[in-house]
Amino acid sequence: QLDQIIIHQQVELLEAILGTETSSKYEIKNPLGQRVYFAVEENGCFDRKLCSPLRAFTISIADNTGREVIRVIRPLRCTSCCFPCFLQEV
């Protein structure tokens, strides 16, 4: 049982050198710094470059044995004031 988590994004070497964004990977740790979950964001390069914070994505969260425990899906949505019914949702 966790009362607090720490999320740390792993930076790929290619991403750091070339400045290109790759699929994000995260370590989810307990307050002692021990990894309890691992998350991978799945989306396309097109989404990351053109839609950046509004992009569609799927994040798979797995435990230390590699078993998926949560899947978060966010479809591409419009945030225009003309279409307020299409705000972001997960």
Residue pairs with C-beta under 8 A, 6 or more apart in sequence:
2 30
2 36
3 31
4 30
4 31
5 28
5 29
5 30
5 36
5 37
6 28
6 29
6 30
6 31
6 33
7 26
7 27
7 28
7 29
7 39
8 26
8 27
8 28
8 29
9 24
9 25
9 26
10 24
10 25
10 26
10 27
12 22
12 25
14 20
14 22
15 21
15 22
21 45
21 48
21 49
23 40
23 41
23 42
23 43
24 40
24 41
25 38
25 39
25 40
25 41
26 38
26 39
26 40
26 41
27 35
27 37
27 38
27 39
28 35
28 36
28 37
28 38
28 39
28 61
29 35
29 36
30 36
35 64
36 63
36 64
37 61
37 62
37 63
37 64
37 69
38 61
38 62
38 63
38 64
39 59
39 60
39 61
39 62
40 59
40 60
40 62
41 57
41 58
41 59
42 57
42 58
42 59
42 60
43 55
43 56
43 57
43 58
47 55
47 56
47 57
47 76
48 55
51 76
54 76
54 77
54 79
54 88
55 76
56 74
56 75
56 76
57 73
57 74
58 71
58 72
58 73
58 74
59 71
59 72
60 68
60 70
60 71
61 68
61 69
61 70
61 71
61 72
62 68
62 69
63 69
72 90
73 90
74 88
74 89
74 90
75 89
77 86
77 87
77 88
77 89
78 86
79 86
79 87
79 88
80 86
